[in-house]
Amino acid sequence: MIEEGKCINCGLCEMACPILYRKVKDIRPTPKAYFAARHKNIVTLRNSSSGGAFTAIAGSVIELGGVVCGVEYDNDGVVRHSFSETMEGIRSFMGSKYVQSEIQGVYNQIKTYLKSDRWVLFTGSPCQVEGLKLFFT
């Protein structure tokens, strides 16, 4: 991640982007489907930026003994990925951050959780999701 004000416009980030430059053979047509969700709990709904979908899905993963990987602000105000195994712990993940987060070591930790046969819910930007998919291919 390039810190704000330190970009030198070299274009290397765009060349490494897994979404912009994925191989043509890796692009598979997928059927188009659209889903809409809205949490039934009005308090959860009001505190959510996704209609409460994240909270509902995260709750299901936690009930199954899984772990949720989401984005939060740390004590220094840095946006970073973190893990939680409780509903209380995911509260800091709620709300969109609209910036790239610090993600160092997260993919390896997800791999460790998966190897121990645990469910993992990962949320992040589209390029981070694509990067995670490529990590496992």
Helices and strands as residue ranges (DSSP letters): H 12-16, G 24-26, H 42-46, H 53-63, E 67-73, E 79-84, G 89-93, H 106-115, E 120-122, H 126-135
